Amino acid sequence: MFASGVMGKDISFTMTDSHILEESFLEDINNILNTGEVPNLMIAEDKDYINQELPNQIKIEGSNDLI
């Protein structure tokens, strides 16, 4: 989240059925696909930091109409 949101790096996520060690992994992936977040994935301070820095990254990339 820091690399893609704050630093603006392109990120790709690949997962196969062999990566599913616990059923909770599927719940997390489902949450990402449906809502864009996983509950309790990171502490509140980290989320606040990303929320503060994301508009700066958007301005750097020249997408001001998203703010």
C-alpha positions in Angstrom: 0.0 0.0 0.0 2.9 2.4 0.7 4.7 1.5 -2.5 1.6 1.9 -4.8 -0.2 4.7 -3.0 2.5 6.9 -1.5 5.4 6.2 -3.8 3.4 5.8 -7.0 5.0 2.5 -8.0 3.1 0.1 -10.3 2.2 -3.1 -8.4 0.9 -6.4 -9.6 -0.6 -9.1 -7.4 -0.7 -12.7 -8.5 -2.1 -15.6 -6.4 -2.7 -19.2 -7.3 -4.6 -21.9 -5.4 -1.3 -23.2 -4.0 -0.9 -19.9 -2.1 -4.1 -20.4 -0.2 -2.8 -21.9 3.1 -5.7 -20.8 5.2 -9.3 -20.0 4.3 -8.9 -16.5 5.7 -6.7 -15.7 2.7 -9.7 -16.0 0.5 -11.8 -13.7 2.7 -9.0 -11.1 2.5 -8.8 -11.3 -1.3 -12.6 -11.1 -1.5 -12.5 -8.0 0.7 -9.9 -6.4 -1.5 -11.9 -7.1 -4.7 -15.2 -5.9 -3.2 -14.3 -3.0 -1.0 -10.6 -2.2 -1.8 -9.5 -2.8 1.8 -8.9 -5.6 4.3 -10.3 -4.8 7.8 -7.5 -4.5 10.5 -4.8 -4.9 7.9 -2.8 -1.9 9.2 -2.7 0.3 12.2 -4.6 3.6 12.1 -1.4 5.7 12.0 -0.3 4.0 8.8 -3.7 4.5 7.2 -3.6 8.2 8.2 -0.2 8.6 6.6 -1.3 7.1 3.3 -4.4 9.3 3.3 -2.3 12.4 3.8 0.3 11.5 1.2 -1.9 10.2 -1.5 -3.1 13.6 -2.7 0.5 14.7 -3.0 1.3 11.7 -5.2 -1.8 12.5 -7.3 -0.6 16.1 -7.8 2.9 14.8 -8.8 1.4 12.5 -11.4 -0.7 15.4 -12.8 -4.1 13.9 -12.0 -5.5 16.9 -10.1 -9.1 16.2 -11.2 -9.1 13.2 -8.8 -8.6 15.2 -5.7 
